[in-house]
């Protein structure tokens, strides 16, 4: 774990090694946030990263959303995603549950054009599936904003794992 003081003392390479995985497959967020140092707290760092995302194009935001894996899929993922999904029981789905997740993910992707995103820590597979079924009836604009909000939650949880 790092302190915020140690984070502030890093050079770009060190900062990127520590924070580049906070936003899934999107090291550009950390790279742009680096210029906002020094950070007064973990939450200041998180807010700086969120502001980077908020002040980028909707196309770049969509790319960030699409960088996330479908929940419950049996594919190679980042270590963060693997651990988060394992903690929610998504790596141990029965064949029937897996098929349900696969079908719902496909329906969601067809409707919105991006994967269903949810900060799964502290949730179980049943709660996650229920959220998928509920949110699939949302509008594309609403779901786009919800996906970004969930990404911000995921990023904060990941930062809390590495900064004390």
RARA-V337334 format. One line per field, one symbol per residue. phi: phi as a letter, one per 40 degrees, with the letter a starting at -180 (. if undefined). psi: psi as a letter, one per 30 degrees, with the letter a starting at -180 (. if undefined). burial: b if it has 24 or more other ideal C-beta (glycine too) atoms within 12 Angstrom, else e. Layout:
# RARA-V337334
phi: ???
psi: ???
burial: ???
This chain:
# RARA-V337334
phi: .bcccccccccdccdcccbcccbdfbcdccdccdccccccadcccdcccccdcccbcccccccccccccccgccbcbcddcdccccccgccbccdccdcccdccdcdcdccbgaccbaccdgbbcccccccccccccccccccccccccccccdcccccccbbb
psi: llleeeefflleeeeeeeffgejjhiffeeeefefgllkfleeeeeeeeeeeefgllfeeeeeeeffklkkfkilklleeeeeeeeffgffhkleeeeeeeeeeeeeeeeefgllkkkjfkglleeeeeeeeeeffglleeeeeeeeeeeeeeeeeeeefffk.
burial: eeebeebbebeeeebeebbbbbbbbbbbbbebbbebbebeebeebbebbbebbeebeeeebbebbbbbbbbbbeeebeebbeebbeebbbbebeeebeebbbebbeebbeebebbbbbbbbebebeebbebbeebbeeeeeebbebbbebbbbbbbbbbeebbe
